[in-house]
């Protein structure tokens, strides 16, 4: 049995099998015949050229869809996402990470606000045998049967807590989070999740999901760019530009540093206000964990606005992987505690957040 963790996000899909990790943009595209895949010098990364066939339909996925598809699909609507994207993205990740016919125990997560409505449906969607055809960089098909024998769905922010408290064999390494009251702020692309774990017991009163994710800031940046350039920039094409502080549109460079500082600062103030309102009665929180890809991006804006002890993700690590690595450790804790895995290898694809 293999343990696999998948974090199906609105911005990025992340996966880990304990020995390696994979990240790609949550984009699906119409697949078509192309004469040449990959870099002209032969350089490729595993998340760069994903093409799968599933249920009779062929898809380009992630960066492949962004680069090659005339028709691309990307959504921030939760019903559409879980109805038309989640299965394809999850199986595209699984096909890269596990062998055919190997029994898989899968851990995934949902935002707090979507947990009750979508948990059972997500389990039903992922559980069972799935026939996937994986098209490699040379255009050769490889048929795989992904055998998902067990599925556990947990509230998304607990992934980051499990990542902090469990070690690589699924055992308790840092016991402070078991003894303390911890608040988690998990900022993703579409959503921000807030939760309180009082000695690892979930607090409904202190937990909610809002739409104050990084996409809200990206939408403002895209609007400003449209005013200046008369070009509609898709939100998923702003990741690298915002990270670099500049974007080139039809040969003209537009500086993004000023507008980025402004909108990220505004978003951080909105999130800090939400924290103050939501955790009014939780004045005895010992530690606040700031996590998620958006949490890393907003850390310098948000930390000065939050009262209390704040633990942020190490800037040297990829904050997008905090939840999925915690999911995997939780899977180890549940299904094969104490079994040693090979050293982890990260496979990055795309850029933050």
Secondary structure in CASP SS format (residue, H / E / C, confidence):
PFRMAT SS
TARGET T0000
AUTHOR 0000-0000-0000
METHOD secondary structure of the structure
MODEL  1
X C 1.00
X E 1.00
X E 1.00
X E 1.00
X E 1.00
X E 1.00
X E 1.00
X E 1.00
X C 1.00
X C 1.00
X C 1.00
X E 1.00
X E 1.00
X E 1.00
X E 1.00
X E 1.00
X C 1.00
X C 1.00
X C 1.00
X E 1.00
X E 1.00
X E 1.00
X E 1.00
X E 1.00
X E 1.00
X C 1.00
X C 1.00
X E 1.00
X E 1.00
X E 1.00
X C 1.00
X C 1.00
X C 1.00
X C 1.00
X C 1.00
X C 1.00
X C 1.00
X C 1.00
X C 1.00
X C 1.00
X C 1.00
X C 1.00
X C 1.00
X C 1.00
X C 1.00
X C 1.00
X C 1.00
X C 1.00
X C 1.00
X E 1.00
X E 1.00
X E 1.00
X E 1.00
X E 1.00
X C 1.00
X C 1.00
X E 1.00
X E 1.00
X E 1.00
X E 1.00
X E 1.00
X C 1.00
X H 1.00
X H 1.00
X H 1.00
X H 1.00
X H 1.00
X H 1.00
X C 1.00
X C 1.00
X C 1.00
X E 1.00
X E 1.00
X C 1.00
X C 1.00
X C 1.00
X C 1.00
X H 1.00
X H 1.00
X H 1.00
X H 1.00
X H 1.00
X H 1.00
X H 1.00
X C 1.00
X H 1.00
X H 1.00
X H 1.00
X H 1.00
X H 1.00
X H 1.00
X H 1.00
X H 1.00
X H 1.00
X H 1.00
X H 1.00
X H 1.00
X C 1.00
X C 1.00
X C 1.00
X C 1.00
X C 1.00
X E 1.00
X E 1.00
X E 1.00
X E 1.00
X E 1.00
X E 1.00
X E 1.00
X E 1.00
X C 1.00
X H 1.00
X H 1.00
X H 1.00
X H 1.00
X H 1.00
X H 1.00
X H 1.00
X H 1.00
X H 1.00
X H 1.00
X H 1.00
X H 1.00
X H 1.00
X H 1.00
X H 1.00
X C 1.00
X E 1.00
X E 1.00
X E 1.00
X E 1.00
X E 1.00
X E 1.00
X E 1.00
X E 1.00
X C 1.00
X C 1.00
X C 1.00
X C 1.00
X C 1.00
X E 1.00
X E 1.00
X E 1.00
X E 1.00
X E 1.00
X E 1.00
X E 1.00
X E 1.00
X E 1.00
X E 1.00
X E 1.00
X E 1.00
X E 1.00
X E 1.00
X E 1.00
X C 1.00
X C 1.00
X H 1.00
X H 1.00
X H 1.00
X H 1.00
X H 1.00
X H 1.00
X H 1.00
X H 1.00
X E 1.00
X C 1.00
X C 1.00
X C 1.00
X C 1.00
X C 1.00
X E 1.00
X C 1.00
X C 1.00
X C 1.00
X H 1.00
X H 1.00
X H 1.00
X H 1.00
X C 1.00
X E 1.00
X E 1.00
X E 1.00
X E 1.00
X E 1.00
X E 1.00
X E 1.00
X C 1.00
X C 1.00
X C 1.00
X C 1.00
X E 1.00
X E 1.00
X E 1.00
X E 1.00
X E 1.00
X E 1.00
X E 1.00
X C 1.00
X C 1.00
X E 1.00
X E 1.00
X E 1.00
X E 1.00
X E 1.00
X E 1.00
X E 1.00
X E 1.00
X E 1.00
X E 1.00
X C 1.00
X C 1.00
X C 1.00
X H 1.00
X H 1.00
X H 1.00
X H 1.00
X H 1.00
X H 1.00
X H 1.00
X H 1.00
X H 1.00
X H 1.00
X H 1.00
X H 1.00
X H 1.00
X H 1.00
X H 1.00
X H 1.00
X C 1.00
X C 1.00
X C 1.00
X C 1.00
X C 1.00
X H 1.00
X H 1.00
X H 1.00
X C 1.00
X H 1.00
X H 1.00
X H 1.00
X H 1.00
X H 1.00
X H 1.00
X C 1.00
X E 1.00
X E 1.00
X E 1.00
X E 1.00
X C 1.00
X C 1.00
X E 1.00
X E 1.00
X E 1.00
X E 1.00
X C 1.00
X H 1.00
X H 1.00
X H 1.00
X H 1.00
X H 1.00
X H 1.00
X H 1.00
X H 1.00
X H 1.00
X H 1.00
X H 1.00
X H 1.00
X H 1.00
X H 1.00
X H 1.00
X H 1.00
X H 1.00
X H 1.00
X H 1.00
X H 1.00
X H 1.00
X H 1.00
X C 1.00
X C 1.00
X C 1.00
X C 1.00
X C 1.00
X C 1.00
X C 1.00
X C 1.00
X E 1.00
X E 1.00
X E 1.00
X E 1.00
X E 1.00
X C 1.00
X H 1.00
X H 1.00
X H 1.00
X H 1.00
X H 1.00
X H 1.00
X H 1.00
X H 1.00
X H 1.00
X H 1.00
X H 1.00
X H 1.00
X H 1.00
X C 1.00
X C 1.00
X C 1.00
X C 1.00
X E 1.00
X E 1.00
X E 1.00
X C 1.00
X C 1.00
X C 1.00
X C 1.00
X C 1.00
X C 1.00
X H 1.00
X H 1.00
X H 1.00
X H 1.00
X H 1.00
X H 1.00
X H 1.00
X H 1.00
X H 1.00
X H 1.00
X H 1.00
X H 1.00
X H 1.00
X H 1.00
X H 1.00
X H 1.00
X H 1.00
X C 1.00
X C 1.00
X C 1.00
X C 1.00
X C 1.00
X C 1.00
X C 1.00
X C 1.00
X C 1.00
X E 1.00
X E 1.00
X E 1.00
X C 1.00
X C 1.00
X C 1.00
X C 1.00
X C 1.00
X C 1.00
END
